[in-house]
C-alpha cells in the first residue's frame, strides 16, 4: 500500500495562505517528564489533505460522523490525468477518457503538486468547473468522492466560480448524490491500477470536514 496524503507539518500550504498547523511540546522526557506529549493547533479543519463534507456549505448537509463505515473505502477507483500548470477551471470536456459507470472514487491528477513548496501552489491553483459536478451527479451517480492533487476545488483567482462548484458537488438537494471532495492529495506515486482505497478521517462529531489519511492498495 502507499500513502496518498501529504504529511501535515508547520510548512503545510493552505488555501490563500491563511491557515497554519502548529505543534507545541507540552511535556518532554528529556526535561524530566514521565512522557512526551504535544499540543496540536489547526487554525482550520480544512488544512492539508482533507475532505469537504456537504455540511461545509449546507447547514442541513451530512457531516463526517453521519456516514456508514463502508463509505470510507472502495474498490471502484478511477485515476484520470489532466496535466495543468496554471489557474484554470477543469471541466468535463478536458477529460481524455471515459469515466466508468461504476466509479465510486474519482481521482484527478494534474501534476500540480510539484509546486506544493512554493507560492504558486495556493496563489495560482486550478479548480473544477461547477458544470463538472452537474455532469457527474447526473451521469455518474455512483461517484461518492472526488480527489485531486491541487489545494482546493476553488481556484484562488476564481473564487466566485469555486463557491458555486463547491455548492454543486455538495448540495444535499440537487439531482443525484452529493460528492465529497478530497483536496491537496499526493498522487504522483501512482503508476499502477489501484485495487482498494481507504480514507481514514479524524472523526470529530458533526464535523463539516477535516484531515484524512488516504491509503491505496495495488
C-alpha positions in Angstrom: 0.0 0.0 0.0 1.1 3.6 -0.5 0.0 6.9 1.1 -2.0 9.4 -1.0 -2.0 12.0 1.7 0.7 14.7 2.4 2.1 14.6 5.9 1.0 17.6 8.0 3.6 19.9 9.4 4.2 23.6 10.0 5.1 24.1 6.3 1.8 22.7 5.0 0.4 25.1 2.4 -3.1 26.3 2.9 -5.7 27.9 0.7 -4.9 31.6 0.4 -2.0 31.1 2.8 -4.4 31.9 5.6 -4.1 29.0 8.0 -1.4 27.1 9.9 -0.7 23.9 11.7 1.2 24.4 15.0 2.7 21.7 17.1 3.9 22.6 20.6 5.5 20.4 23.1 3.7 20.1 26.4 6.0 17.7 28.2 9.4 16.2 27.4 11.1 13.1 28.7 14.4 14.9 28.1 13.3 17.6 30.6 12.4 15.1 33.3 8.8 14.5 32.4 7.4 11.0 32.5 6.2 11.1 28.9 6.3 13.1 25.7 3.1 14.9 24.7 2.2 17.7 22.4 -0.5 20.3 21.7 -1.7 20.4 18.1 -3.4 23.6 16.8 -5.2 23.6 13.5 -6.3 27.1 12.7 -8.8 25.5 10.2 -10.1 21.9 9.9 -9.7 22.4 6.1 -5.9 22.1 6.0 -3.5 19.6 4.4 -5.1 16.5 2.7 -8.6 16.9 3.9 -12.2 16.1 3.0 -15.1 18.6 2.4 -18.4 17.3 3.6 -21.9 18.6 2.5 -22.1 20.4 5.9 -19.2 22.6 4.7 -21.6 24.6 2.6 -25.0 23.5 3.7 -26.3 23.5 7.3 -28.5 20.5 6.6 -25.7 18.6 4.9 -24.1 15.4 6.1 -21.2 15.5 8.4 -18.1 13.3 9.0 -19.9 11.2 11.6 -23.2 10.8 9.6 -21.9 8.2 7.1 -21.6 4.4 7.4 -18.2 2.9 7.6 -18.4 1.4 4.1 -18.4 4.9 2.7 -14.8 5.2 3.6 -13.4 2.5 1.4 -13.9 1.4 -2.2 -12.5 -1.0 -4.8 -14.0 1.1 -7.7 -11.4 3.8 -8.2 -10.5 5.6 -11.4 -7.5 7.9 -11.9 -7.6 10.4 -14.7 -4.6 12.5 -15.8 -5.3 16.1 -16.8 -2.0 18.0 -16.9 -2.3 21.5 -15.7 0.3 24.2 -14.7 -1.8 27.3 -14.0 -5.1 28.6 -12.7 -8.0 27.4 -14.8 -11.3 25.6 -14.3 -11.1 22.0 -15.3 -14.3 20.8 -17.0 -15.7 17.5 -18.2 -14.5 18.4 -21.7 -10.9 18.3 -20.5 -11.1 14.5 -19.9 -9.4 12.4 -22.5 -11.0 9.1 -21.2 -14.5 8.0 -20.3 -15.5 7.9 -16.6 -16.6 4.3 -15.8 -20.2 3.9 -14.8 -19.3 2.0 -11.6 -16.6 4.5 -10.4 -17.1 5.5 -6.8 -13.8 7.3 -6.2 -12.6 9.6 -9.0 -9.0 10.9 -8.7 -7.8 13.7 -11.0 -4.0 14.1 -11.3 -2.8 17.3 -12.8 0.8 17.2 -11.7 0.3 20.5 -9.8 1.6 19.1 -6.6 5.1 19.7 -7.9 4.5 23.4 -7.0 3.5 22.5 -3.4 6.5 24.1 -1.8 6.1 27.5 -3.5 3.5 30.3 -3.5 2.2 29.2 -6.9 0.6 26.2 -5.3 -2.0 28.2 -3.5 -1.9 31.5 -5.4 -2.3 30.2 -9.0 -4.1 26.8 -8.4 -6.6 25.2 -10.8 -10.1 24.4 -9.7 -13.1 22.4 -11.0 -15.9 24.0 -13.0 -19.4 23.7 -11.5 -20.6 22.0 -14.7 -18.3 19.1 -14.0 -20.2 18.5 -10.8 -23.5 18.8 -12.5 -22.5 16.3 -15.1 -21.1 13.8 -12.6 -24.2 13.9 -10.4 -26.5 13.4 -13.3 -24.5 10.8 -15.3 -22.3 9.0 -12.8 -24.4 8.6 -9.7 -22.1 6.1 -8.1 -19.3 8.7 -7.6 -19.2 9.5 -3.9 -15.7 11.1 -3.7 -13.6 13.2 -6.0 -10.0 13.9 -5.1 -7.2 15.8 -6.8 -3.6 17.0 -6.4 -4.2 20.7 -6.0 -5.0 22.7 -3.0 -8.7 23.4 -3.4 -11.7 22.8 -5.7 -11.8 26.6 -5.7 -9.1 28.4 -7.8 -7.7 31.2 -5.7 -8.1 33.5 -8.7 -11.6 32.4 -9.5 -13.3 32.5 -6.1 -16.9 33.1 -7.1 -16.8 30.2 -9.6 -15.2 28.0 -6.9 -18.0 28.7 -4.4 -20.6 27.7 -7.0 -18.6 24.5 -7.8 -18.5 23.5 -4.1 -22.2 24.0 -3.8 -22.9 21.9 -6.8 -20.8 19.0 -5.7 -22.0 19.1 -2.1 -25.7 20.2 -2.3 -27.8 17.5 -0.5 -30.9 18.6 -2.5 -29.7 18.6 -6.1 -30.1 15.8 -8.6 -28.1 12.7 -7.8 -26.0 12.2 -4.6 -23.6 14.7 -3.1 -20.0 14.1 -4.0 -17.5 14.7 -1.1 -14.2 16.4 -2.0 -10.7 15.4 -1.0 -8.3 18.3 -1.6 -4.5 18.5 -1.7 -3.8 14.8 -2.3 -0.4 13.2 -3.1 -1.0 11.3 -6.4 2.4 11.5 -8.0 3.5 8.0 -6.9 0.6 6.2 -8.6 1.9 4.1 -11.5 -0.4 1.1 -11.1 -4.0 0.2 -11.0 -5.5 0.8 -7.6 -7.3 -2.2 -6.2 -8.6 -0.6 -3.0 -8.7 2.9 -1.5 -9.2 3.6 2.2 -10.0 7.1 3.5 -9.3 7.4 7.2 -10.6 10.7 8.6 -10.1 12.3 12.0 -13.6 11.5 13.4 -14.9 14.6 15.1 -18.6 14.7 15.8 -20.7 16.7 13.4 -17.6 18.0 11.5 -18.0 19.8 8.2 -14.8 18.3 7.0 -11.3 17.5 8.3 -7.9 15.9 7.7 -7.9 12.5 6.1 -5.2 9.8 5.7 -5.7 8.1 2.4 -4.2 4.7 1.6 -4.1 2.9 -1.8 -3.6 -0.8 -2.4 -2.2 -2.1 -5.7 
